[in-house]
Amino acid sequence: MNRIPTQQQVERLRKNYPVGTRVVLHSMDDPYAPVPPGTKGTVTYVDDMGQIGVNWDNGSGLNVIYGIDRVRKVVD
């Protein structure tokens, strides 16, 4: 499976997750990730590979990887 997003997918991610958007982690495919499911964070950027940069509330700065990790917007 090709996990490299198209330019249109990256633009859609940028539209759906603008800087400042609050998200909550559903899953991260990394056994050593210091971000457990349910952790909230704030989006800082979306790069050209579709990685969503997040400042997690637990202090981590791990990115969300397109097509692998799952987050959703926090609805206040």
C-alpha positions, 0 to 999 in steps of 0.5 A, spaced: 500 500 500 502 506 498 502 511 504 504 517 500 499 522 500 497 526 493 497 533 493 490 533 494 490 529 500 495 534 503 491 540 502 485 536 504 489 535 511 491 542 511 484 544 511 481 539 516 487 540 521 489 547 521 494 550 525 491 551 532 486 545 531 485 541 538 485 533 536 485 527 540 489 520 539 485 514 537 491 510 535 499 510 533 502 505 530 509 505 534 510 500 540 515 506 543 510 512 542 510 516 548 503 518 546 497 513 549 490 513 546 486 518 548 491 524 549 489 531 546 494 535 543 494 542 538 496 541 531 502 546 529 503 544 522 501 539 516 507 538 512 508 536 504 508 528 506 501 529 510 504 528 517 500 532 522 505 536 527 502 536 534 504 538 541 501 533 545 498 535 552 503 530 555 509 534 552 511 529 546 512 532 539 511 526 535 507 527 528 501 523 526 503 519 520 498 519 514 495 513 513 498 509 519 496 513 525 489 516 527 486 522 530 480 526 530 478 533 532 476 535 539 469 537 539 468 542 545 
